[in-house]
Amino acid sequence: MTAEQPVGDAAELQTRANTIIKVADHETPLRLENITIRYGGERNGAERVSVVEDFGLELGAGEMHCVAGRSGSGKTSILTVSAGLTLPTAGRVFWEDAPLDTMDDDEVADRRRALIGYVDQGGALIEGMSALENVLLPAVPDGEVEQRTEMAKNLLELVGLGKRIKHRPEQLSGGERQRVAIARALILGTRVLVVDEPTASLDRTSANKIIGILKDTTKDGISVLVASHDHELIRVSDSMTELS
Ligand SMILES: Nc1ncnc2c1ncn2[C@@H]1O[C@H](COP(=O)(O)OP(=O)(O)OP(=O)(O)O)[C@@H](O)[C@H]1O
């Protein structure tokens, strides 16, 4: 090792600088106003279910918010609405102060790609593709795979999988798959990481590793919105909402 090479914290900082594109300093990347979510109804066939009533949230840059609550209380529903993947029945979603309800589908999709990284329950990966290829998937539509390959390797290093980049999902543990999914959600330089039940069905050690990674990303100014009833995850969050 030469004298110029950073060690310890400095080395990690340098890796992070090469990994996570510095975020624009917008104070509130995500805001939810008076969100109500209902499903079903006469035309739909299924019974009408009122899941969330008048929910509000301001997520500041670098903050972590946990949405907790029993199974079926509406945690995933709030996450998908926040990520612009589903529409609320009433209320408004703002990304960096821009209201989604004034955008057409293409604009929502474009802005989502630039702003939001979504990790769904179980962090679904494509079987048959390596961890590295999975992380690079979001870069495929814009033809940026080559350009982002180094960053993808750095991200896998950051989540502790630098020696597993060629492993396919079936060769990884549940916690490792979840970490690949988080790295994939960060590859486009996301500013808001939306993660559904990241520690469900993991042992305490693997769960704590994931929690550490999520907390670390907030130090880069990335906001994290997470759904979970994991007490440790709730404890390290800056704020939480308990759905009834
Ligand atoms: N597309 C849908 N159509 C009808 N009902 C739905 C739909 N999606 C969700 N629901 C219902 O809305 C409620 C909230 O679901 P949601 O997935 O948001 O809860 P959750 O808190 O994330 O649950 P879990 O912890 O079990 O994942 C549930 O009762 C569910 O059955």
The ligand as a Gaussian input file, in Angstrom:
#p B3LYP/6-31G(d) Opt

LIG

0 1
 N      -54.882000      -4.413000      -4.878000
 C      -55.612000      -4.644000      -3.769000
 N      -56.935000      -4.885000      -3.840000
 C      -57.670000      -5.094000      -2.737000
 N      -57.173000      -5.082000      -1.492000
 C      -55.849000      -4.848000      -1.358000
 C      -54.996000      -4.620000      -2.480000
 N      -53.745000      -4.417000      -2.033000
 C      -53.806000      -4.519000      -0.687000
 N      -55.058000      -4.778000      -0.285000
 C      -55.516000      -4.909000       1.114000
 O      -55.106000      -3.733000       1.808000
 C      -54.650000      -4.049000       3.104000
 C      -53.263000      -3.473000       3.308000
 O      -52.340000      -4.179000       2.506000
 P      -50.775000      -3.854000       2.583000
 O      -50.081000      -4.826000       1.717000
 O      -50.559000      -2.417000       2.316000
 O      -50.507000      -4.154000       4.140000
 P      -49.137000      -4.392000       4.924000
 O      -49.241000      -3.629000       6.191000
 O      -47.983000      -4.076000       4.044000
 O      -49.201000      -5.934000       5.215000
 P      -48.015000      -7.031000       5.434000
 O      -47.267000      -6.619000       6.677000
 O      -48.782000      -8.306000       5.615000
 O      -47.182000      -7.013000       4.192000
 C      -54.732000      -5.568000       3.254000
 O      -55.890000      -5.868000       3.984000
 C      -54.865000      -6.063000       1.829000
 O      -55.662000      -7.211000       1.786000

